[in-house]
Amino acid sequence: MNFKLIPAALLGAALLAGCATPNLDNSAGRRTTYQDVASPSATVAGVGVESQDVVSMTDKMVRDILSNAQVAGRATAPRVIIDSEYFSNDSSTRMNKNAITDRLRVELNRASNGRLVFVARHYGNMVDKEREAKRAGEADRGTIRTTKAQAGGDFRLGGRITSMDAASTGTGNVSRYHQITFELIDLEYGTIVWSGIYEFKKEARDDIIYR
């Protein structure tokens, strides 16, 4: 090849192409798209608990709790603890339980409009640290109040996620039934003042991996 006859720009491009890694796909990737969290995905879906299930079940539980006079109809707003400590996942679906309990707590707090008071037991260490700093003189007392102890709860969330699986050896289809129970427990008597249940069944040709 007579390199004198090749323009400098073309020669540079040829040399770069020759040095490129073989079989490397440098094409632009597909654009990221936002999906509606309350709707099933059109491309990635399985038989486990997914975003639309979390939204649907928590919305239902919020309405149900706020319509219960034993909980939301008291003259003095009860203190409620809603976290995942006593909310167990006994199902075959791998998931983060906080996705359910956090959304339930936030939506209840917004919708209750003072009818319920939420105790942040999951932030207990943070509160203890600040209280110790105030009492040691490392911080002033703030502008609200000084108490002997953190707020105690009247009711606390308990619940369980369970499932039943089935698979067809002939078609390869998989099916999973989920049952999710929610209960508010009286923290003095140990009685159940409210119960809710959410259940659904899904079938798919192939399941997906949940992380």
Secondary structure, 3 states (H helix, E strand, C coil): CCHHHCCHHHHHHHHHHHHCCCCCCCCCCCCCCCCCCCCCCCCCCCCCCCHHHHHHHHHHHHHHHHCCHHHHCCCCCCEEECCCCCEEECCCCCCCCHHHHHHHHHHHHHHHCCCCEECCHHHHHHHHHHHHHHHCCCCCCCCCCCCCCCCCCCEEEEEEEEEEEEECCCCCCEEEEEEEEEEEEECCCCCEEEEEEEEEEEEECCCCCCC
